Amino acid sequence: MATLKLPYGIKRNNLVSIDEVGNGLSCECTCPACGQTLIARKGDIKIHHFAHYNSKDCLGGFETALHQMCKEIIFNSKTFATPPLHFHQTSYEIFEEQIISVDDVHLEKRLGGIIPDIVINSKGRQLLVEIVASNPVDEIKLRKIQAANVGTIVIYAKHLLSNLYLKGDFRLKSPNFQNEIVHGTKYKFWLHNPKLDSLKCRIKNEFAQKKLIRYFNGDFGKYFFVDNCPLQKRQWRRGLNAGKPFASLDNDCCQCPFILGIDHEYNNWDVEVPKMLYCCGHMKSEFRQLIAKLK
């Protein structure tokens, strides 16, 4: 990924671009993250950018500016494109990308136990939007989003800007950047979707096979596996089961798109261990038709 310079600063409480201010200290700008004085470097060789004056550049300036600009762009938009939704790591499409109307936007408004970056209200429904500049949404926030069961999209804004930066189009106010944030879907992904959860639950309850998770003690601890894998991920090489198919829980099942869930239980040492797996691998050939029927 390209090394990105800070293209934005704060001037009179507004986020301004490097091309909107004078050179050097005459820019009268401060860092969006730490508040320290910035100097505008607008020479003839390097791409114009801000730098901290008489101090090291902080790590948060760029991320803070990126967050703020994305929020401002969406806040001022009338429509917003949502990405296509696919079934659980597959190419099986539940619905294609859509353009929704933006009736109202709230920035960092508390919603139950979470504070989303952006809340979009559209025709009586809420859509949460998380802007990823560096770190992804953490597990704690993800669980809260799932518990709230509200549709949530993540935008990998830094990846978008990095690709534009390589083309010399690095300003956050550029038409290409703004258009991709609002109308593009290449850098948008569903973090949580209630419709997908509902579909997975129905398929799990009505069509999935229950498979007992077994284990043996290997050289590196317990090795969990499932016998009679319908996709024949692996075969036993020796013993009574030689030639029969099985699957490694960690290396096969946990990455398999046809796994609908795993039940756990606590052993005698109060340690949670996997017990039962819900598998639809036996329906691989008809799975696309099943999704099309149930969605």
C-alpha positions in Angstrom: 0.0 0.0 0.0 1.2 3.5 -0.8 2.7 5.7 1.9 0.0 8.4 2.3 0.8 11.9 3.4 -1.6 14.1 5.3 -3.7 16.0 2.8 -6.0 17.7 5.3 -5.8 20.0 8.2 -8.2 21.9 10.5 -8.6 25.6 9.9 -11.1 27.6 11.9 -12.9 24.3 13.0 -13.3 23.2 9.3 -11.5 20.4 7.5 -9.6 21.9 4.6 -7.5 20.4 1.8 -3.9 21.2 1.2 -4.9 22.9 -2.1 -7.2 25.3 -0.2 -4.6 27.0 1.9 -1.3 29.0 1.6 2.2 27.5 1.8 4.2 27.0 5.0 2.8 28.3 8.2 0.5 30.7 6.4 -1.9 27.8 6.1 -2.9 28.4 9.7 -3.9 24.8 10.2 -3.7 22.2 13.0 -3.7 18.4 13.0 -7.1 16.8 12.9 -6.0 14.3 15.6 -3.5 15.9 18.0 -4.3 19.6 17.4 -0.6 20.5 16.9 0.4 23.2 14.4 0.8 22.0 10.8 3.0 23.4 8.0 1.8 23.2 4.4 4.5 21.7 2.1 3.7 22.7 -1.4 6.9 22.3 -3.4 7.5 21.4 -7.1 8.7 17.8 -6.5 6.7 15.9 -3.9 3.0 15.7 -3.7 1.6 18.6 -1.7 0.9 17.6 2.0 0.8 18.8 5.6 3.4 18.0 8.1 3.7 18.8 11.8 5.7 21.9 12.6 8.7 21.3 14.8 7.4 17.9 15.9 7.1 14.4 14.6 4.0 13.6 12.5 1.4 11.8 14.7 -0.1 8.5 13.5 -3.7 9.6 13.9 -3.8 12.7 11.7 -4.5 10.9 8.4 -7.0 8.5 9.9 -8.9 11.2 11.6 -9.1 13.3 8.5 -10.2 10.3 6.4 -12.9 9.5 8.9 -14.2 13.0 9.0 -14.3 13.5 5.3 -16.1 10.2 4.6 -18.7 11.2 7.2 -19.1 14.6 5.6 -19.5 13.2 2.1 -22.2 10.7 3.2 -23.9 13.3 5.4 -24.3 15.6 2.3 -25.5 12.9 -0.1 -29.0 12.1 -1.1 -28.4 8.5 -2.1 -26.0 5.7 -1.1 -25.0 2.5 -2.8 -25.0 -0.7 -0.8 -22.9 -3.6 -2.0 -24.2 -7.0 -3.2 -24.9 -9.6 -0.5 -23.5 -13.1 -1.0 -24.1 -16.2 1.1 -21.4 -16.9 3.6 -18.1 -16.8 1.6 -19.7 -17.9 -1.7 -20.6 -16.4 -5.0 -24.2 -17.2 -4.4 -25.9 -13.8 -4.5 -28.8 -13.0 -2.2 -29.3 -9.6 -3.7 -27.3 -7.3 -6.0 -26.0 -3.8 -5.2 -28.7 -1.3 -4.6 -29.1 2.5 -4.5 -31.0 3.6 -1.4 -32.4 7.1 -0.6 -30.8 8.9 2.3 -33.6 10.5 4.3 -31.4 11.4 7.3 -27.9 10.9 8.6 -26.5 10.9 12.1 -22.8 10.9 12.9 -21.5 8.9 15.9 -24.9 8.7 17.5 -25.3 6.1 20.2 -27.5 3.2 19.2 -28.1 1.0 22.2 -24.7 -0.2 23.4 -22.7 1.0 20.3 -21.7 4.2 18.6 -21.6 3.7 14.9 -19.5 6.0 12.7 -22.6 6.8 10.6 -26.3 5.9 10.9 -28.3 6.3 7.6 -32.1 6.4 7.8 -33.8 5.3 4.6 -37.5 4.7 4.3 -38.0 3.9 7.9 -34.9 1.6 8.1 -31.5 2.1 9.6 -28.2 1.3 8.0 -25.0 1.5 10.0 -21.7 2.5 8.2 -18.3 1.9 9.7 -15.3 3.7 8.1 -12.0 1.7 8.2 -8.9 3.8 8.0 -6.5 1.5 9.7 -7.9 -1.0 12.2 -10.9 -3.1 11.4 -14.0 -3.2 13.5 -13.1 -5.0 16.7 -14.8 -8.2 18.0 -16.6 -6.5 20.8 -18.2 -3.9 18.6 -19.1 -6.6 16.0 -20.9 -8.7 18.6 -22.9 -5.6 19.7 -23.8 -4.9 16.1 -24.9 -8.6 15.7 -26.9 -8.4 18.9 -28.7 -5.2 17.7 -29.3 -7.0 14.4 -29.0 -3.9 12.3 -27.6 -3.9 8.8 -24.0 -2.7 8.8 -21.6 -1.9 6.0 -17.9 -1.3 6.3 -16.1 1.0 3.9 -12.3 0.3 3.5 -11.6 4.0 2.8 -7.9 3.8 3.2 -7.6 1.1 0.5 -9.7 3.3 -1.8 -7.5 6.4 -1.2 -4.3 4.3 -1.6 -5.4 3.2 -5.1 -6.2 6.8 -6.1 -3.0 8.0 -4.5 -1.0 5.7 -6.8 -2.7 7.4 -9.8 -1.9 10.9 -8.4 -5.5 11.5 -7.3 -5.0 11.7 -3.6 -7.3 14.5 -2.4 -10.3 13.5 -0.3 -12.4 16.1 -2.1 -11.6 14.7 -5.5 -14.7 13.6 -7.5 -13.4 10.1 -7.9 -13.1 9.6 -4.1 -16.5 11.1 -3.3 -18.2 9.2 -6.1 -16.7 5.9 -4.8 -17.7 6.6 -1.2 -21.3 7.4 -2.2 -22.1 5.4 -5.4 -19.3 2.8 -5.6 -19.4 -0.7 -4.0 -15.8 -2.0 -4.7 -14.6 -1.0 -1.2 -17.9 -1.7 0.7 -18.7 -5.0 2.4 -21.5 -6.2 4.6 -20.4 -6.6 8.2 -23.8 -7.8 9.3 -27.1 -8.3 7.5 -30.3 -9.5 9.2 -31.6 -11.1 6.0 -28.5 -13.2 5.7 -28.7 -14.2 9.3 -32.4 -15.2 8.8 -31.6 -17.2 5.7 -28.7 -19.0 7.3 -30.9 -19.9 10.3 -33.6 -21.3 8.2 -31.2 -23.4 6.1 -29.5 -24.6 9.3 -32.8 -25.7 10.9 -34.5 -27.2 7.8 -31.7 -28.6 5.6 -28.4 -29.0 7.4 -27.0 -32.4 8.6 -25.8 -32.6 12.2 -22.3 -34.1 12.5 -20.6 -35.0 15.7 -17.2 -33.4 16.2 -14.6 -35.8 17.5 -11.0 -35.4 18.4 -7.8 -37.2 19.2 -4.7 -36.0 21.0 -2.0 -35.1 18.5 1.5 -33.8 18.7 0.2 -30.2 18.9 -2.8 -30.7 21.2 -6.3 -31.9 20.4 -7.1 -32.4 16.7 -10.8 -31.9 16.0 -12.4 -33.6 13.0 -15.7 -34.7 11.5 -16.2 -38.0 9.8 -17.9 -38.6 6.4 -17.2 -35.2 5.0 -19.6 -34.9 2.0 -17.0 -32.8 0.1 -14.3 -35.4 0.8 -11.8 -32.8 2.0 -9.5 -35.5 3.4 -9.2 -39.3 3.6 -8.0 -41.5 6.4 -4.7 -43.1 5.4 -4.6 -46.0 7.8 -6.6 -47.8 10.5 -10.1 -49.1 10.5 -11.3 -45.9 8.6 -8.7 -46.0 5.9 -10.0 -44.6 2.6 -13.1 -43.0 4.3 -13.5 -39.2 4.0 -13.2 -36.8 6.9 -12.6 -33.1 7.5 -10.4 -31.1 9.8 -12.5 -28.8 11.9 -9.9 -25.9 12.0 -8.4 -26.3 8.5 -11.5 -27.3 6.5 -14.8 -26.8 8.3 -14.2 -23.4 9.7 -13.4 -22.1 6.2 -16.2 -24.0 4.4 -19.1 -22.0 3.0 -21.5 -24.9 3.7 -21.1 -24.8 7.5 -24.1 -23.2 9.1 -22.9 -23.3 12.7 -21.1 -25.1 15.5 -22.5 -26.0 18.9 -20.1 -26.0 21.9 -20.2 -27.5 25.4 -18.1 -27.2 28.5 -15.9 -30.2 29.6 -15.0 -31.2 33.1 -12.4 -28.5 33.3 -15.0 -25.8 32.4 -13.3 -25.3 29.0 -15.6 -24.7 26.0 -15.1 -27.3 23.3 -16.8 -27.8 19.9 -19.5 -30.6 20.0 -21.8 -30.5 17.0 -21.5 -29.1 13.4 -24.3 -28.2 11.0 -23.3 -29.0 7.4 -24.9 -28.5 4.1 -22.1 -29.9 2.0 -24.4 -32.7 0.8 -26.4 -30.1 -1.0 -23.5 -28.4 -2.9 -24.9 -29.1 -6.4 -28.3 -27.7 -5.5 -27.3 -25.0 -3.0 -27.6 -22.1 -5.5 -31.2 -23.1 -6.4 -32.0 -23.5 -2.7 -30.8 -19.9 -1.9 -32.7 -18.5 -4.9 -35.9 -20.3 -3.6 -35.6 -19.2 0.0 -34.2 -15.6 -0.3 
